[in-house]
Amino acid sequence: MITQELHEKFLTNTDETGRFIVTSVRTGRIYYVEPIGDPHIEWGSVDPSNPKKLMHKKGDGKYSGSVPEKESLITEKNGFTKVTTLDKGTSPLAAIDWLDSKYSDKVTNG
């Protein structure tokens, strides 16, 4: 079981950690997402004159948007039971949609 303390810690400093939580409207299931790496991804805008080059804006690199694996909060010790590690380049939102499709719709009082 995920404690309130862990939930709050998970949502602390999210610009730096890249952590976020998704609650499925369809099933009511909660998905915790935590990018792992150092840095996780190189951000920028594609340069129209050279599509292989990224343009960087003021403040670029201020936050890493990920955590080193040793600082991960998504562990069995912290109450997570179904941990999924995605391949590099896989959208976490697409993975959540796929995982969520395996569950029945939540029951609502109508």
N, CA, C and O of each residue as an XYZ file, in Angstrom:
440
protein
N       0.841     -1.176      0.000
C       0.000      0.000      0.000
C       0.890      1.243      0.000
O       1.870      1.318      0.741
N       0.540      2.202     -0.829
C       1.286      3.450     -0.938
C       0.825      4.384      0.176
O      -0.363      4.688      0.286
N       1.757      4.832      0.992
C       1.410      5.710      2.107
C       1.212      7.141      1.607
O       1.700      7.511      0.539
N       0.495      7.932      2.390
C       0.298      9.346      2.067
C       1.645     10.071      2.037
O       1.869     10.947      1.202
N       2.533      9.696      2.953
C       3.866     10.307      2.997
C       4.637     10.047      1.709
O       5.265     10.955      1.165
N       4.591      8.797      1.216
C       5.277      8.466     -0.026
C       4.627      9.193     -1.197
O       5.323      9.698     -2.078
N       3.307      9.249     -1.211
C       2.570      9.946     -2.276
C       3.023     11.410     -2.339
O       3.281     11.928     -3.425
N       3.119     12.066     -1.203
C       3.544     13.465     -1.156
C       5.003     13.617     -1.576
O       5.349     14.560     -2.287
N       5.857     12.697     -1.141
C       7.267     12.736     -1.529
C       7.400     12.543     -3.038
O       8.234     13.181     -3.680
N       6.574     11.664     -3.598
C       6.602     11.385     -5.026
C       6.309     12.654     -5.826
O       6.890     12.872     -6.889
N       5.410     13.484     -5.313
C       5.005     14.697     -6.024
C       5.815     15.931     -5.632
O       5.457     17.045     -6.015
N       6.881     15.757     -4.890
C       7.746     16.865     -4.500
C       8.823     17.073     -5.555
O       9.451     16.112     -5.999
N       9.039     18.327     -5.960
C      10.110     18.687     -6.885
C       9.974     17.972     -8.232
O      10.958     17.460     -8.767
N       8.778     17.937     -8.768
C       8.523     17.175     -9.991
C       9.238     17.725    -11.224
O       9.495     16.973    -12.164
N       9.565     19.020    -11.244
C      10.339     19.549    -12.379
C      11.686     18.855    -12.472
O      12.164     18.544    -13.562
N      12.281     18.619    -11.338
C      13.593     17.971    -11.310
C      13.481     16.461    -11.506
O      14.272     15.876    -12.245
N      12.510     15.826    -10.854
C      12.424     14.360    -10.875
C      11.680     13.815    -12.093
O      11.931     12.684    -12.511
N      10.773     14.599    -12.666
C       9.971     14.125    -13.793
C       8.841     13.204    -13.379
O       8.124     12.692    -14.238
N       8.662     12.981    -12.093
C       7.621     12.071    -11.609
C       6.235     12.687    -11.813
O       6.042     13.894    -11.663
N       5.274     11.819    -12.160
C       3.883     12.256    -12.231
C       2.961     11.071    -12.015
O       3.380      9.916    -12.088
N       1.701     11.375    -11.747
C       0.699     10.348    -11.452
C      -0.457     10.500    -12.433
O      -0.900     11.613    -12.718
N      -0.939      9.377    -12.945
C      -2.077      9.363    -13.850
C      -3.179      8.532    -13.204
O      -2.946      7.398    -12.784
N      -4.380      9.099    -13.127
C      -5.543      8.347    -12.651
C      -6.453      8.094    -13.843
O      -6.894      9.035    -14.503
N      -6.731      6.835    -14.117
C      -7.585      6.470    -15.244
C      -9.030      6.870    -14.963
O      -9.602      6.496    -13.939
N      -9.602      7.622    -15.871
C     -11.010      8.001    -15.751
C     -11.885      6.765    -15.948
O     -12.946      6.647    -15.335
N     -11.440      5.845    -16.806
C     -12.234      4.662    -17.137
C     -12.243      3.633    -16.016
O     -13.303      3.110    -15.670
N     -11.082      3.333    -15.444
C     -11.015      2.258    -14.445
C     -10.825      2.756    -13.017
O     -11.098      2.030    -12.061
N     -10.363      3.979    -12.875
C     -10.067      4.509    -11.543
C      -8.700      4.102    -11.022
O      -8.315      4.500     -9.923
N      -7.959      3.312    -11.794
C      -6.627      2.869    -11.372
C      -5.656      4.041    -11.391
O      -5.789      4.968    -12.190
N      -4.682      3.981    -10.497
C      -3.683      5.040    -10.374
C      -2.340      4.496    -10.835
O      -1.916      3.417    -10.419
N      -1.672      5.260    -11.705
C      -0.377      4.876    -12.254
C       0.663      5.925    -11.871
O       0.484      7.113    -12.137
N       1.750      5.479    -11.244
C       2.850      6.353    -10.873
C       3.927      6.219    -11.952
O       4.309      5.107    -12.316
N       4.411      7.343    -12.458
C       5.414      7.345    -13.526
C       6.664      8.053    -13.014
O       6.594      9.137    -12.435
N       7.808      7.411    -13.244
C       9.078      7.947    -12.761
C      10.161      7.715    -13.825
O      10.637      6.591    -13.986
N      10.550      8.767    -14.548
C      11.629      8.616    -15.530
C      12.954      8.319    -14.828
O      13.328      8.999    -13.873
N      13.651      7.303    -15.308
C      14.925      6.897    -14.725
C      16.042      7.240    -15.702
O      15.930      6.970    -16.898
N      17.109      7.830    -15.200
C      18.272      8.141    -16.027
C      18.954      9.387    -15.534
O      18.440     10.085    -14.660
N      20.115      9.670    -16.095
C      20.853     10.848    -15.662
C      21.655     11.414    -16.829
O      22.780     10.956    -17.024
N      21.179     12.355    -17.608
C      19.796     12.838    -17.640
C      18.937     11.880    -18.445
O      19.445     11.072    -19.224
N      17.634     11.979    -18.249
C      16.705     11.064    -18.889
C      16.607     11.306    -20.397
O      16.625     10.361    -21.186
N      16.505     12.551    -20.779
C      16.275     12.865    -22.181
C      16.855     14.241    -22.486
O      16.952     15.094    -21.604
N      17.230     14.445    -23.718
C      17.703     15.759    -24.132
C      16.522     16.515    -24.735
O      15.935     16.098    -25.733
N      16.194     17.632    -24.101
C      15.050     18.429    -24.542
C      15.508     19.543    -25.470
O      16.656     19.984    -25.412
N      14.609     19.984    -26.314
C      14.882     21.105    -27.196
C      13.877     21.136    -28.324
O      13.006     20.272    -28.422
N      14.004     22.132    -29.169
C      13.150     22.255    -30.346
C      13.990     21.923    -31.568
O      15.173     22.261    -31.621
N      13.389     21.265    -32.549
C      14.116     20.902    -33.754
C      14.394     22.163    -34.566
O      13.502     22.980    -34.793
N      15.643     22.308    -34.997
C      16.061     23.434    -35.827
C      15.537     23.183    -37.245
O      15.927     22.197    -37.871
N      14.650     24.064    -37.771
C      14.079     23.828    -39.106
C      15.135     23.755    -40.207
O      14.926     23.070    -41.208
N      16.261     24.443    -40.043
C      17.294     24.419    -41.083
C      18.186     23.178    -40.982
O      18.900     22.843    -41.927
N      18.142     22.505    -39.840
C      18.939     21.296    -39.654
C      18.186     20.375    -38.695
O      18.397     20.447    -37.484
N      17.303     19.505    -39.220
C      16.444     18.671    -38.363
C      17.184     17.763    -37.383
O      16.571     17.237    -36.454
N      18.479     17.573    -37.572
C      19.237     16.731    -36.644
C      19.774     17.526    -35.460
O      20.389     16.965    -34.552
N      19.538     18.835    -35.475
C      20.054     19.705    -34.420
C      18.907     20.221    -33.554
O      17.845     20.577    -34.065
N      19.130     20.259    -32.244
C      18.144     20.821    -31.326
C      18.523     22.249    -30.966
O      19.693     22.559    -30.746
N      17.510     23.115    -30.908
C      17.718     24.485    -30.449
C      17.339     24.519    -28.975
O      16.389     23.855    -28.560
N      18.065     25.274    -28.198
C      17.819     25.336    -26.769
C      17.436     26.751    -26.360
O      18.023     27.730    -26.823
N      16.462     26.838    -25.505
C      15.975     28.121    -25.030
C      16.587     28.442    -23.680
O      17.163     27.576    -23.021
N      16.455     29.698    -23.277
C      16.948     30.135    -21.985
C      16.371     29.225    -20.885
O      15.173     28.943    -20.875
N      17.210     28.784    -19.987
C      16.778     27.920    -18.897
C      16.905     26.440    -19.211
O      16.684     25.598    -18.341
N      17.261     26.116    -20.455
C      17.422     24.715    -20.828
C      18.484     24.060    -19.951
O      19.541     24.641    -19.707
N      18.204     22.876    -19.489
C      19.137     22.147    -18.648
C      19.011     22.461    -17.170
O      19.753     21.924    -16.348
N      18.063     23.337    -16.832
C      17.874     23.715    -15.432
C      17.421     22.522    -14.592
O      17.826     22.375    -13.439
N      16.575     21.669    -15.182
C      16.059     20.490    -14.491
C      16.399     19.249    -15.305
O      16.402     19.289    -16.535
N      16.683     18.157    -14.621
C      17.019     16.933    -15.355
C      15.774     16.181    -15.802
O      15.806     15.500    -16.827
N      14.664     16.289    -15.049
C      13.432     15.614    -15.446
C      13.474     14.114    -15.265
O      12.687     13.386    -15.870
N      14.389     13.649    -14.434
C      14.489     12.211    -14.172
C      15.245     12.002    -12.861
O      15.771     12.944    -12.268
N      15.282     10.750    -12.429
C      16.023     10.409    -11.217
C      16.986      9.263    -11.529
O      16.693      8.415    -12.372
N      18.136      9.240    -10.849
C      19.013      8.075    -10.985
C      18.300      6.830    -10.444
O      17.501      6.928     -9.513
N      18.582      5.680    -11.017
C      17.892      4.445    -10.622
C      17.975      4.191     -9.121
O      17.012      3.703     -8.529
N      19.095      4.510     -8.500
C      19.257      4.261     -7.057
C      18.342      5.142     -6.210
O      18.143      4.853     -5.030
N      17.776      6.217     -6.784
C      16.869      7.103     -6.055
C      15.392      6.848     -6.379
O      14.523      7.623     -5.980
N      15.120      5.780     -7.090
C      13.747      5.453     -7.475
C      12.871      5.208     -6.248
O      13.289      4.561     -5.288
N      11.664      5.730     -6.297
C      10.686      5.487     -5.232
C       9.750      4.332     -5.591
O       9.053      3.798     -4.728
N       9.742      3.955     -6.860
C       8.851      2.877     -7.302
C       9.551      1.548     -7.070
O      10.237      1.019     -7.944
N       9.353      1.019     -5.846
C       9.959     -0.246     -5.451
C       8.936     -1.064     -4.669
O       7.968     -0.517     -4.141
N       9.150     -2.359     -4.598
C       8.275     -3.219     -3.798
C       8.327     -2.811     -2.335
O       7.318     -2.868     -1.633
N       9.502     -2.400     -1.876
C       9.672     -1.960     -0.486
C       8.727     -0.796     -0.157
O       8.254     -0.675      0.973
N       8.459      0.051     -1.147
C       7.572      1.200     -0.957
C       6.104      0.886     -1.259
O       5.265      1.788     -1.259
N       5.794     -0.378     -1.514
C       4.402     -0.778     -1.688
C       3.938     -0.946     -3.122
O       2.760     -1.219     -3.355
N       4.828     -0.791     -4.085
C       4.440     -0.980     -5.482
C       4.530     -2.465     -5.821
O       5.547     -3.105     -5.551
N       3.476     -3.007     -6.407
C       3.448     -4.442     -6.672
C       3.563     -4.796     -8.148
O       4.021     -5.889     -8.480
N       3.163     -3.910     -9.026
C       3.230     -4.181    -10.467
C       4.089     -3.123    -11.141
O       3.579     -2.160    -11.714
N       5.402     -3.318    -11.062
C       6.346     -2.354    -11.613
C       6.668     -2.745    -13.048
O       7.013     -3.892    -13.329
N       6.552     -1.777    -13.950
C       6.863     -2.004    -15.355
C       7.949     -1.028    -15.785
O       7.834      0.177    -15.565
N       9.002     -1.554    -16.397
C      10.059     -0.712    -16.940
C       9.888     -0.670    -18.447
O       9.814     -1.709    -19.103
N       9.826      0.535    -18.988
C       9.591      0.702    -20.416
C      10.906      0.811    -21.174
O      11.912      1.271    -20.634
N      10.885      0.383    -22.425
C      12.052      0.556    -23.285
C      12.238      2.033    -23.582
O      11.274      2.799    -23.589
N      13.462      2.425    -23.823
C      13.784      3.803    -24.165
C      12.938      4.233    -25.369
O      12.833      3.511    -26.361
N      12.347      5.408    -25.262
C      11.541      5.947    -26.355
C      10.075      5.562    -26.295
O       9.289      6.030    -27.119
N       9.681      4.717    -25.342
C       8.287      4.313    -25.201
C       7.524      5.371    -24.412
O       7.973      5.806    -23.352
N       6.393      5.775    -24.923
C       5.573      6.767    -24.235
C       4.937      6.152    -22.989
O       4.262      5.128    -23.092
N       5.137      6.755    -21.816
C       4.494      6.213    -20.623
C       2.974      6.309    -20.698
O       2.277      5.457    -20.145
N       2.452      7.325    -21.367
C       0.993      7.456    -21.475
C       0.402      6.375    -22.377
O      -0.680      5.858    -22.098
N       1.102      6.032    -23.453
C       0.645      4.934    -24.313
C       0.711      3.609    -23.552
O      -0.185      2.775    -23.677
N       1.758      3.417    -22.775
C       1.889      2.189    -21.978
C       0.773      2.097    -20.938
O       0.236      1.017    -20.690
N       0.430      3.226    -20.335
C      -0.664      3.249    -19.354
C      -1.978      2.898    -20.034
O      -2.761      2.115    -19.495
N      -2.233      3.461    -21.206
C      -3.464      3.130    -21.946
C      -3.533      1.629    -22.216
O      -4.585      1.011    -22.053
N      -2.408      1.047    -22.628
C      -2.382     -0.383    -22.922
C      -2.615     -1.207    -21.659
O      -3.424     -2.135    -21.663
N      -1.908     -0.870    -20.573
C      -2.089     -1.588    -19.307
C      -3.521     -1.447    -18.797
O      -4.126     -2.418    -18.342
N      -4.049     -0.241    -18.876
C      -5.389      0.046    -18.366
C      -6.469     -0.704    -19.149
O      -7.524     -1.031    -18.606
N      -6.198     -0.973    -20.422
C      -7.177     -1.680    -21.256
C      -7.389     -3.118    -20.786
O      -8.367     -3.757    -21.174
N      -6.489     -3.628    -19.961
C      -6.593     -5.005    -19.450
C      -7.587     -5.120    -18.289
O      -7.925     -6.227    -17.871
N      -8.055     -3.977    -17.769
C      -8.946     -3.970    -16.615
C     -10.359     -3.548    -17.021
O     -10.559     -2.839    -18.008
N     -11.320     -4.001    -16.236
C     -12.720     -3.653    -16.467
C     -12.970     -2.208    -16.073
O     -12.234     -1.621    -15.280
N     -14.020     -1.654    -16.644
C     -14.441     -0.303    -16.277
C     -14.823     -0.285    -14.794
O     -15.268     -1.291    -14.243
N     -14.641      0.873    -14.164
C     -15.021      0.986    -12.774
C     -16.548      0.981    -12.670
O     -17.249      1.410    -13.586
N     -17.032      0.499    -11.565
C     -18.468      0.438    -11.328
C     -18.900      1.773    -10.744
O     -18.320      2.260     -9.773
N     -19.923      2.353    -11.346
C     -20.443      3.625    -10.833
C     -21.917      3.436    -10.466
O     -22.638      2.649    -11.079
N     -22.324      4.165     -9.475
C     -23.746      4.139     -9.091
C     -24.506      5.068    -10.020
O     -24.215      6.263    -10.081
N     -25.454      4.542    -10.725
C     -26.118      5.364    -11.702
C     -27.534      5.517    -11.443
O     -28.230      6.195    -12.198
